[in-house]
Amino acid sequence: MNAEVLQHLAEKVGTPFWIGDAALLRQRIAAIKLLTEGVGLQARYAMKACPATRILKEMLEAGIWIDAVSGNEVLRAKRAGFPGSSILYTSDVFRDGAIAILREHGVMPNLGSPGMLRELQTAGYAGPISLRVNPGFGHGHVNACDTGGPSSKHGIWFSDIGDVAIRAERFGMSVTMLHAHIGSGPKFPELLDNMRRLAKEFAEFIPRFPKLTAVSLGGGIPYNYRNANDQPSLEPLRTVLEDARASFCSAAERDVRLEIEPGRYLVAPVMTLVARVTDVKRTETNERGKGETFVMVDAGFTDLVRPAMYGSFHRITIAGRHERDGMADVVVAGPLCETGDVFTRDGQELLVPRRLPTPRVGDLLLLHDAGAYGYAMSSNYNSMGRAPQLMLEEDGSVTMFSRRETVDDLLATEADEKIS
Ligand SMILES: Cc1ncc(COP(=O)(O)O)c(C=O)c1O
């Protein structure tokens, strides 16, 4: 999208705003459909990555199912049109009335903590369940995102699974699915190795689960944030999935469905956060450290928290500016009353200036590949309203699928109610 069009959209809806690309979303969905086409493979969308109804409806139309992590995500998926039977509820803790919601809508729970069994039983649940296993290994793009291994809070430790399954049967619940998500790391070969290892462990477990109908190997297909043109081919993953499914069917001596649940892969490149450059200022080198050029923009970690939270890298461009305009090493910072409200930083909380065409006040700065865990993780800190989400449709028109939040939205939950 060129600078003129972006400036026009900015005039219409203000800045910052999100702009999506419907054609790209459909390409990503098509790639996952191709990966899972044929009998016995099913993809779910890990909707935590970007739960907007606009996105969910595209998944629904493509026949992709849902992985939800809260009762409210289940309700969002329901409202987008998903039947309860196509939603899996994966979490380690029930809250916000999740059990009642699961029961009402016929959604299967995927338990990530043994004590959840008792909670389900107390609430009168007696249907099928899935168990989320911590297989003792995994990887993340940073340690905080490791989803398997001794330091991970996720899942039921693999050697406890047998006991949990016996207790489940006693409570009238049958384990019909085994699940693990072993992380969202940046290296594809590592994911493939871990999936092969996981498949081997699951194949050994399977004979102990006579009612098992499905196994999920989770999400975690990586996205190359540094070079959008260098994305791994999914072909080797297809082989891993086919081999895994064959080993599960043979271990179970019947048909077993194999599932994956990508989030990031489906939506990461689809959304871009567009912010206005409001100032360019500098600090000088002194005994405390090096001076920097700060490009101030009106988006902050309330819009896109990944850089501040994990030191994640997002490509940055300035609309309409090119190398020939002159380059500068700059730190890009936002409007929040937090020194860490900086988009150009690393995992050690250090500033990492980015070489960019020298921006000017009024320019639009684009934070790319922010569709996964972008808007979804945004907040109202400093009473910032969430920015509107727009979509460039395939016919060239632009639609808005969520509006800018106002102070009325922020105050809508305030109450003055006597509780006891
Ligand atoms: C259980 C589960 N499934 C799927 C995903 C999606 O991972 P990704 O977006 O890296 O594909 C996550 C992410 O944290 C997860 O915890």
The ligand as an ORCA input file, in Angstrom:
! r2SCAN-3c Opt
* xyz 0 1
  C      -1.719    -24.563     23.207
  C      -1.240    -23.667     22.119
  N      -1.568    -23.965     20.864
  C      -1.188    -23.177     19.830
  C      -0.447    -22.031     20.037
  C      -0.080    -21.207     18.861
  O       1.284    -21.035     18.691
  P       1.822    -20.276     17.411
  O       1.079    -18.988     17.341
  O       3.271    -20.084     17.645
  O       1.525    -21.163     16.242
  C      -0.061    -21.686     21.342
  C       0.725    -20.484     21.599
  O       1.147    -20.133     22.652
  C      -0.467    -22.540     22.420
  O      -0.135    -22.270     23.686
*
